[in-house]
């Protein structure tokens, strides 16, 4: 092994130690390791920067924009509400998310599925009070396992099939042929995650951690006529156990129903009065069939999906001091609508328009984002601050987002466009149709995840460039001698290790010629080796850096590097056992 190769191995080892033993974020560690190799001259700029121009990394970036469109239009929230329902336990939540995701990822690329579900599950977690760390790793693992079940489920399968087509001595893989081993592996993984997922996954990012703000607002919402909520009980509508929010009264046909019970049925035009904190009010406005009681929100100039919630503290010099919100023409003066008022923790019984403003009142506004810049330094308010991720969902263009996603999947699956081209097309269509603002698109991209992915790809490229990857794989497979079963096991092990260190596609490309020559030297059929590589290349469960979806859930789930090893290593062992045991019986040597 060359000095350069030893240097690459040392840097990667140091990166792994830092990820396991420190709280330094994965993007900083991986980028730092890549920078050391580049600055020291171990690898040239072309190899160091290869990850930043990698089509897979750019595809993830484009998919963040598509996911933002699904989120801003409410399409993904609607899907998640239907899928998750009123799940109240971790096990039920994991069952409900893993089952459809496994099926979907068998026929769709798993990266857009995970990218679309992450923001919606974060919000659902806050409402359900189930920590998001309990469901995001199962989301990623379910997508990975489902992707192994068909030829089109993941790009690795397609790459391997392409290599086999080019090789005259091997045959192509049927579109459903991987299901013969993919389904047993997926079922085994599913059972394992259901039984041990709750115990082995950490409890971090709990929804209740964010609900520490003592400032409460009183807000009124109306049940729309013919809305899905009409006729449902409060509990069935999901309004009973909202964290940090309490339904204190229903006003119906001029009479009040104080502290309604969980089995009280909602009716169209019911006026619901809630008291609670900002995060819960944001979640409340995402529920289909509820609209703010004040019709002023429909009179603002900007479309609702271009607005956001803003908190503003009324100052002594505000010209509306001592006047009601209605008499002071608040909307006309500030081009903003007051949704709720917080006053020293007191409940204000008046309707929004009848509230007389006092100094120190904290107003929860709905306005265009430029309100913050316009009034941040004005004398009218002591403090003005925008609330992150608070744009109202209108659902009017949810069908546009859904069609964009469907079009992207069809174009990519049929080969009309590459995954990157299809994702850019879908993202561009969402922007052109004004499903969300351009600034929202930029803000939706998780740049730290992209840096981590690009850096991991760069380190993988360094392993290939210095010949370390091929040397490690060749040395490992040399132990096979003339035992095809042992050769199959070692092929799985080599592919899996490289997948965890570099990427699944690179691992498959590196191992393919070695495994092919091994099969030919033994005089056995190559198909069992191909199927082992399909499973092993997608079995990146032990680290977050081997597979894109793992990196995508790393930050939002509040995970540590060791969390993946704790739950992923047993899963790796289970999948490997199932694959190596069954494959020789399905595809004989």
N, C-alpha and C positions, 0 to 999 in steps of 0.2 A: 504494500500500500504506500502511495506517495505521501510526501510531507503535507501537500495540499489536502489530500483525503483525510489524513489524521487531524488536521486543523478543522475541517468541516465537522468531523465526528465530535471533536472536543467542544466546539461552539454549540452544536445541537444538544449535547449532553448538559452543558451549562444552562441552556435555555430551559430544558426540561426540569432541571433542579430548581431554577428560579420560579417556574410556573407552579411546581408542587409545594415549595417551601415559603414562598412570599405572596404578598397580595398585589404585587405589581401586575397591571393589566396585560393580557395576552398580546395585544397589539404592540405595546412598548417592548416587551421581551423579544418577540419574534423579529420586529423591525430592527431592534438593537443588534441581535445576532447577525442578521443579514448585513447590516451596516459594517460590522466588524470584518466580515469576510470580504466585503467589497473594498473597504478602505485599506485593508492589509494586502490587497492584490491577489488574494486566493482565487477569486472568481472575477471575470471581467464584467463590465457594465451590462452587457447584453444578457448575461445569466442572472445578474442581481435584479435587473428590472423586468425580467421575463414575466413575473407574476403580476406586475402592474398593467401589462398589456394582454394578459391571459383572457381568453374568451369566456371562461367560466366565471372569473372574478367580475368581468364587465356585465355578464348576464345577471349575476346577483344584484349589481348596482341598478340595472334596469328593472329588475323584479321588485326592488324596494319601491320604485315609483308606481308600478302596477298595483302593488299591495296598498299603497297610499290612496290610489283611486278607489279601490274596493272599500277601504276604510272610510274615506270622506263621504262617499255616496251612501254608506250604510249597508252595502251589499254583503260584506263579510260579517257584519254584526248580526244581520238577519239570519245568515247561515249558521253562525255559532249559536244563536239563541235557539234555533231549531234543533241543532245537534246536541247541545249541552242541556237544554231544558232546565229543569229545577234540580239538577244534581246537587246533593248536599254533602256527599262524602268524597274523599279522595279517590277511593276505588271506583265509585260510580263515574266520577269525572274522567278518570283515566280510561275506563271502558268506552265511554261515549266518544272520546276524542280519538282513540287508537283505531277503533273499528272502521269508521268511514275513511280515515286517512290512509290506512293500509290498502283499502280497495281503490281509492282515488289514485294513490301513487303507483299502483300497478299499471295504470294506463296513462297517467299524466306525469310530467317531470316533477320530482319531489321537491325541488327547490322553490318553485312558485307556490306550491301548497303550503309549505312551512312559512314562507315570507308573508303570505296572506293571513295565516292564522295567528301569528305571533301578536300583533297589536290588538286583535279582537279578544284573544284569550287573556291578555293582560288586563283588559277592561272587565271581562267576565270574572276574572279572579277577584277583583276589587268588590264586585257585587256579591259574589258567592261566598267570600271570605275564605276561599281555599287558596293557599299559597301558590303562586305561579310556578315556583320551583318544583312543585309536585307534578306538573303537567307538561312542561316544555320539553324535558328530556324524553318522556314517552312520545310526545309529538314527533320529535326528530327520529327516534328509533323506529317508530311505526312507519314513517315515510321511507326510511332506509330498507326495512324488511319488506314492505310492499313493493318497492322498486325492483326487487330481485325476482319477482314472480312472472314477469313478461320480458320479451326482448326490448320493448320500448320503455320499460319502467325507469331505466337509468341510462345515462350516456355510456357508462362502462360496458354494458351489455352490447350496445351498438358498435362500440370500438372493437371489442373482441370478435364480434361477428364479422366485421369488416376485415380484420386480420385473417380470419379463417377462410373467407371468400378468396382473398388474395393467395392463400396457400393452397396449391392444387391438391395436396394430399389429405385435406380435411374438407368436411361438408359444412354448409351453413346451418345456423340454429333456427328452428321454427319459432314463430312469434310467441306461442304459448308453451313451448318446450321447457323453458326455465321454471315454469309453474310446478313441474313434477317434483322438483326439489325445493323451489322457493316457497311453496305453500306449506310443506312440513316445517321448514325453518321458521317461517312467519308465525305459524301456530305455536310452535315451541317457545319462540320469543314472546309472543303475546301472553301465553300462560305465565311465563316467568315474570313479566312486568306486572301483570295483574296481582300475582301472589306477593311479590317482594318489592314492587315499586314504591309503595307507601313507606315501607320500613327503611329502604336503602336511600331514598331521595331525601335531601335536606329540606328543612322548613325555613326557607329564606324568601324575602320579598313578599311577606304576608301582607295582604291587603290592609290589615288593621294597623300596620306600621305607619301608613301615611295619614291615618286619621287621628292626628294628635293636635290639630288646630282647634282651639276652644271657640273660635268665632263661628257662630251659627247664623244662618239666614232662614227666613220664612218665605217660601215660594209657593205660588198657586199654579196648578196645571189643570187643563181641561181634557176629559176623555172625548176624543172625536167620535161623532156619530158613525156607525157602521165600522168602527175600528175593531181590530182583533181583540182588544181588551174588553169591549162591551160584552157583558154577560158572564165574564170570568169573575171568580172570587179574587179578593185582594192577594191571597196567598198564591193562587194559580197564576196571577198576573206578574208575580215576582216583585211585589211592592211591600211585602211583609217584613222581610229580613234584610233590607238594604242597609249596609253598615254605615253608621254615621248619619242616618236619615230616618225620620219618623213621620208616619202619616197621622197627623193630629186631628183631622176633621174632613168630612165630606159634606159639601153643600149641594143639596139636590132639591129642585123645585121650591126654593125659598126656605127650606128647612135645613137645619144643621144636624149631622150625625157625628158627635164627638167620639174620639178614640175608637174608630170602627174596628170590629173584630176581623180575624183572618178569613172568615167565611162570608163576609159581606160582599154581595155581588155588585160589580160596577155597571153603570149605565151610561149611555151616550149623554154628553153635556154635563156629566158630573164635574163639579169643581173640587179638586183635591188640594188640600193645604198640607204642605210638608214643612218640617223644620229640620235643618241639617247643615253639614259643612259643604264647602265648595266641591270637593272631589265627588261627593255623592250626588250633588245637584247636576254636575256634568253628566254622570252616568244616567241620571233620571231623564235627561233630555234626549238620550239615545234610544229610549224605549219607544217602539212603534205604537202610534195611537195616542200619545200624550203630546199636547202643545201648550206653550205658555198661556196663562189666562189673559195676559195683556195682549190685545190685538195690535199694539204699537210695533211689535217686532216685524209685522208684515208691511209696515209703512216706511221702513228704512230704505235708503237708495241701493245699498249693496246687497247682492244675493246672499241668502243665509249661509251658504257654504263658504262664503268669503269672509265671514265675520268670526269673531271669537269673543270669549268672555273676558271681562276686564274688571278689576277691583279698583275703586277710587274712593278716597277718604275726603269727605266734604270739609272745606276750610271755613274759617270765620268770615273770610272776604268773598265767599261765593255769593253771587247776586241773587240766588234763589233761596238763601237762608230765610227761614220763617214762612216760606210759601210751600204749598203742596206741589207735588211733582206734576200734577195735571195743570194747575193754575200757572205754574212757572214755565209751561211749554218746554219741559226738559228735552223731549225728543227733537224739537225744532232747533233749540239752542245748541245742543251738543251733537246732533245726529247720532244719538245713542239711546237705547231703551233700558230703563231700570227694571231688572227682573226680580230683585229682592233687596232688602235693606237689613243690615245688622246694626243694632244699637245697644252696646254694653251688655250683650247677652240676653236682652229682653225680647219677648215676642211682641211684635207690633201687629195689632188686630186689624188695622185698617187695610183696605185694598191699596194696591201699589199707588194708584193715582191720588189717593186721599192722604198719603203720608206727608206730614210736614217735615221738611228737612231741617236738621240741626247740625251744628258743628260736631265733627267726630263721627258722624254716621258713615258707615262703610257701605257703599253701593256696589251691587253686583250688576254689571252692565253687559249688554250685548251690543257690539259696535264693530266698525271696521278697524283693523289693526292700526291704522294711522292715527287713531284716537290717542294712543299712548304717546307718540311723538308730538302730537299737537298740544296736549295738555300736561305733559310731564313737568314742565317748568312754569305752568300757569298758576296764578294765584287762586284759581277756583278750587283747587284740590291740594291737600297736603301731600298725597301720595297717589300715584297711578301706576298700576302694574298689570301686565297681561297674564292670563292663566294658560299655561302650556296645555296643548292638546285639548282645546275646548271648543273647537268650531262645531256649531250645531249640525246635526245630520238631517237632511231633508228627505232622503230616499227617492226623490223625484228622478234622479239619474242613475239609480241603482241598476236599472236594466241595461244602461249603456256600459257600465263597468262590467256587468256579468257577461254581456256579449263580447266585450273586448278580451276578457279572460278566455272565454270559449274560443274566440277566433285565434288567439295566441296559441292555445293548446293544439287546435286543429292544424294550423299552419306549420307548427313545429313537428307534430306527430306524423304528418303526411310528407314531410321533407320539402315542402314548398319553400320554407324559410328555415334558417338555422334557429336554435333557441334564442340566441342573442338578437337576431334580426326580428324574430317574432315578438320578443319582449319590448324592443325599442318601438316597434310598430304599435303595440298595444298601449304603451306609455304615451306615445305621441298622440294617439287617438283620444285618450282620456284628457290630455291637455287641450287639444283642439276643441273638443266638445265641452270644455269648461266644467269638467267634473270636479276639478280642484284648481287652486292657484299654483302658478309656477314656483313661487316661494315655498309653498307647502311641499311641492315635489322635491325641492332641494333639501328642505329640512327633514324629509322622511328618510333620506338615505343615511344609513348608519356607517359613517366613514371609518369608524374604529374597526368594525367588522371587516370592511373592505381592505384596510391596511393589514389586518391580521391574516386574511386569506392570501393577499398578494405576497406578504412576507413568508408565509408557510410555503407557498408555491416556489418562491425564490430559493428557500433552503432546500426544497426538494430538487430543484434544478441544480443546485450545488452538489448534491449527492450524485446526481447523474453525470454532471460535467467532470467531476474528479474520478469517476469510475467506481466509487465506493458502493453504490446501490447494486450494480451488476456483480461486483466481487462478492458482496455479502450473500446475494441470492445464489450465485454459483457454488459458493462454499457450503451453503446450507443444503442444497439439493444433491451435493456430491455424496452425502451420507446415505442416499437412497439405495445404492448398489443395484441389485436386480429385483427388488421387491416392489411391484407396482402399487400395492396398498400403502407401503411406507412412502413411496415417491409421491403418492396423492396427498398424504398427510403433510409432507414437507413442502409440497407446492402450495397447499393452503396456508401453512405457517409463513412461508416466504412472502406470499402475496399479502397476507394480513399485516405482517410487520412493516412492509413497505407502504401499505395504505395508511397505517398510523403515522409513519414518518414523513411521507411525501403526500401523494394524492391517490385516489382510487384509480383514476385513468392512467396515471404514470406508472403505477404499480403493475397494472394489467399489461401495459405495453412492454415493460421491462421483463416480466416473468414469461410472457408468451413464447419467445423464441427458445428460452432455456427449457421450459416445460415441453415444448414441441420436440426438441432434440432428445430429451430424456425419454419421451414416449416412443420415439422412433428407434432409439438404441435398444429399448426393451422389446420392440416388436409388438406393442399394444396400441389399441385405439386411443386417439387423442381426446375424444369427446368427454370422458370422465374428468380429464384434467381441465378442459374448458369450463365445465360446469362448476368444478371446485373453485376456479378463478373467479367466476361470476359471483359466487357467494362470498368468497374471502375478500374480494376487492370492495364489496359493499359493507363488510362487517367492521366498520370503524365505530366501535362503541366505547373503546377504552380511553380515548383522548378526544379533546374537542378540535384538534387541528387537522385530523385526517379527512374530515368530510365537511362540506360547506354548511349543511343544515345544523351540524353540531356547533360550529362557530356562530351561527346566526342566533341560536338560543342561549349561548354562553352568557352574554351580558344581560339580556332581559330577564333571565332566570336567576341572576345573582349567584351563579355557580362558581365553584372553585375547580381547579384542574383535577384534584383528587376525587371529586364527585363522580366524574365520568368513569374513572378507574373502579370505584367502589361498586357501581351498578353495572358497568360495561364489561368488566373482565369475566364475571360469571356468564353473562349473556354471550360473550365471544366463545367461551368454552362449550356452552349448550349448542350454539349454531354450528360450531366446528364438528362436534360429535355427531349431530344429526346429518350434516352434509357428508362427512367422510364415511359414515356408516352406510348411508342409503345410496349414494351415487354409484358405487360399483354394481349394485343390484339393478339400478334403473338403466344405466349405460355400462354394459359389460366391457371389460378390457379386451 
